């Protein structure tokens, strides 16, 4: 039997071959607009206020290169200005993406979406691209369309009921998100429940790119991330 090598990292157990993307102390290895990002309570924190607002969606970008096939897990918590879960709050994690405006850390590409509300958490969205590629609960195949930004999306089944998936998501509390990307096959999971299953057969479907954390334009909000673990395919 092959031995399982376990490494003690930042007080958590990390299996050999996995990479912790956040050290729990500072933003080493990440870059973004400084006034929006910090480390609070051992978590990466993105925050907007009435005094400090983003002019367009901006991102904290991981600096250690592009990633192709992988599994990424992270924990997130998102709250609106009131903390009651009734206002605005939208964020997500970009993957296989590219930086399109370096001076403001604007990114385009696949996004594992989540929000304060009850509609978009778990969907596959393509930032500054083709928009919503799969709604929550859907299994889809994306085919070439009449134009690169107008694909034909074929719904081939479902992975769950949207309302039931939402009921498993904690409001204003910590949730665990997992993203699996293998070739054109993309899957999202929140708290162990699959939210989408996508096969992107198009030429514009990215096969590698950067990882980044989103801070969305809009009303004041706070989003936090921790336990960000990447396992690249061998």
C-alpha positions in Angstrom: 0.0 0.0 0.0 1.3 3.4 -0.9 1.8 5.6 2.0 -0.2 8.8 2.3 2.0 11.8 3.0 0.3 14.4 5.1 1.8 17.8 5.6 0.9 20.1 8.5 0.3 23.6 6.9 -1.1 26.6 8.7 -2.8 24.5 11.2 -4.7 22.4 8.6 -3.9 19.1 6.9 -2.9 19.4 3.3 -2.4 16.2 1.2 0.8 16.1 -0.8 0.3 17.4 -4.3 -2.1 20.1 -3.1 -1.1 23.7 -2.9 -2.4 26.2 -0.4 -2.8 29.5 -2.3 -3.3 31.7 0.8 -0.9 31.7 3.8 -3.5 33.0 6.3 -1.4 36.0 7.2 -1.0 38.4 4.2 -1.6 38.8 0.5 1.7 37.3 -0.6 1.3 35.7 -4.1 -1.8 37.8 -4.9 -2.2 41.3 -6.5 -5.2 43.6 -6.8 -6.2 47.2 -6.1 -4.8 47.8 -2.6 -7.7 49.8 -1.1 -10.2 47.0 -1.7 -8.2 43.9 -0.4 -6.8 43.0 2.9 -6.4 40.1 5.4 -8.8 40.3 8.3 -9.4 37.5 10.9 -7.0 35.3 8.9 -9.1 35.6 5.7 -8.7 37.3 2.4 -11.2 40.1 2.6 -12.6 42.2 -0.3 -14.7 45.2 0.9 -16.5 48.2 -0.6 -18.0 51.0 1.4 -19.9 54.2 0.6 -16.6 56.0 0.7 -14.6 53.5 -1.2 -16.5 52.0 -4.2 -15.2 50.0 -7.2 -15.8 51.7 -10.6 -16.0 48.3 -12.3 -15.7 44.7 -11.3 -12.1 44.3 -10.0 -10.2 41.2 -8.9 -7.4 39.9 -6.7 -5.2 37.8 -9.0 -3.1 34.9 -8.0 0.4 35.5 -9.3 1.8 31.9 -9.7 1.0 31.4 -13.4 -1.8 29.8 -15.4 -3.7 26.7 -14.5 -5.2 24.1 -16.9 -6.8 21.0 -15.5 -7.4 21.1 -11.7 -9.6 20.9 -8.7 -9.9 24.0 -6.6 -11.6 24.2 -3.2 -12.2 27.2 -1.1 -14.4 28.6 1.6 -16.3 31.8 1.2 -18.6 34.1 3.2 -20.4 37.1 1.7 -22.5 39.7 3.4 -24.3 42.9 2.4 -23.9 46.2 4.2 -26.5 45.3 6.8 -25.4 41.8 7.3 -29.0 40.6 7.1 -28.7 39.0 3.7 -31.4 41.2 2.1 -29.2 43.6 0.2 -26.5 43.4 -2.5 -23.5 41.2 -2.5 -22.0 39.4 -5.5 -18.6 37.7 -6.0 -17.0 34.6 -7.4 -13.7 32.9 -8.3 -12.3 33.2 -11.8 -10.5 30.3 -13.4 -8.9 29.7 -16.8 -9.1 33.5 -17.1 -7.0 36.4 -18.4 -6.2 39.9 -17.2 -7.7 42.3 -19.7 -7.1 45.6 -17.8 -3.9 45.3 -15.7 -4.1 48.8 -14.2 -7.4 48.0 -12.5 -7.0 44.2 -12.3 -10.0 43.5 -14.5 -10.3 39.8 -15.5 -12.3 37.9 -18.1 -13.2 34.2 -18.2 -15.0 31.4 -16.4 -16.4 32.3 -13.0 -17.7 30.1 -10.2 -20.4 32.5 -9.1 -21.9 33.2 -5.7 -23.9 36.0 -4.0 -25.9 37.2 -1.1 -29.1 36.5 -2.9 -30.7 33.3 -3.9 -30.3 33.0 -7.7 -26.7 32.9 -8.9 -24.7 30.9 -6.3 -23.2 27.9 -8.1 -23.8 28.9 -11.7 -21.1 29.1 -14.4 -20.7 32.6 -15.6 -18.2 33.9 -18.1 -17.1 37.4 -17.1 -16.7 39.8 -20.0 -17.6 37.0 -22.3 -20.6 34.8 -23.0 -22.5 35.5 -19.8 -24.4 32.8 -18.1 -23.3 29.4 -19.5 -25.2 27.2 -17.0 -27.9 28.0 -14.5 -27.9 26.3 -11.2 -29.0 22.7 -11.4 -28.3 22.4 -15.1 -26.2 19.9 -17.1 -25.4 21.5 -20.5 -23.2 21.2 -23.6 -22.0 24.4 -25.2 -21.7 24.3 -29.0 -20.4 26.8 -31.5 -22.9 29.5 -32.4 -23.3 32.2 -34.9 -20.6 34.3 -33.2 -18.0 33.6 -30.5 -20.0 35.4 -27.8 -23.3 33.7 -28.9 -22.9 30.0 -28.3 -25.6 27.4 -28.7 -26.3 26.0 -25.2 -27.9 22.6 -25.1 -29.5 21.5 -21.8 -28.9 17.8 -21.6 -30.1 17.1 -18.1 -29.9 18.3 -14.5 -27.7 17.8 -11.5 -30.2 19.0 -8.9 -33.1 21.3 -8.2 -32.1 24.9 -7.9 -34.2 25.6 -4.8 -32.9 22.5 -3.0 -29.3 23.5 -3.8 -30.0 27.0 -2.5 -31.4 25.6 0.7 -28.1 24.0 1.4 -26.2 27.3 1.1 -25.6 29.2 4.3 -26.5 32.9 4.3 -23.9 35.3 5.8 -21.8 32.3 6.9 -19.1 30.1 5.6 -19.7 27.7 2.6 -17.3 25.4 0.8 -17.0 25.6 -2.9 -15.3 23.1 -5.2 -14.5 23.6 -8.9 -13.3 20.7 -11.2 -12.0 21.5 -14.6 -10.8 18.7 -16.9 -10.5 19.5 -20.6 -13.8 21.0 -21.6 -15.7 19.4 -18.6 -16.4 21.9 -15.9 -18.2 21.1 -12.6 -19.1 23.2 -9.6 -20.1 22.0 -6.1 -21.2 24.0 -3.0 -21.3 22.2 0.4 -21.0 18.9 -1.3 -23.9 19.4 -3.7 -23.2 19.7 -7.4 -24.6 22.9 -8.9 -23.7 22.7 -12.6 -22.2 20.2 -15.1 -20.8 21.8 -18.3 -19.1 20.5 -21.4 -17.7 23.4 -23.4 -17.0 22.2 -27.0 -16.3 25.6 -28.4 -13.0 27.0 -29.6 -13.2 30.0 -27.3 -13.7 27.8 -24.2 -10.4 28.4 -22.4 -8.2 25.4 -21.4 -5.9 27.3 -19.1 -5.6 30.7 -17.4 -5.3 32.6 -14.1 -7.2 32.3 -10.9 -8.7 35.4 -9.4 -11.2 36.5 -6.7 -13.9 39.0 -7.7 -15.1 42.2 -6.0 -18.3 43.2 -7.8 -19.4 46.7 -8.6 -22.4 47.8 -6.7 -23.7 48.7 -3.2 -21.3 48.2 -0.2 -20.5 44.6 0.6 -17.9 42.3 2.1 -16.6 39.0 0.8 -14.1 36.7 2.6 -12.1 33.7 1.4 -10.0 31.1 3.3 -8.7 27.5 2.9 -8.0 28.0 -0.8 -6.5 24.7 -2.0 -5.4 23.9 -5.6 -4.7 20.4 -6.9 -3.5 20.4 -10.5 -4.0 17.3 -12.7 -0.8 15.3 -13.3 
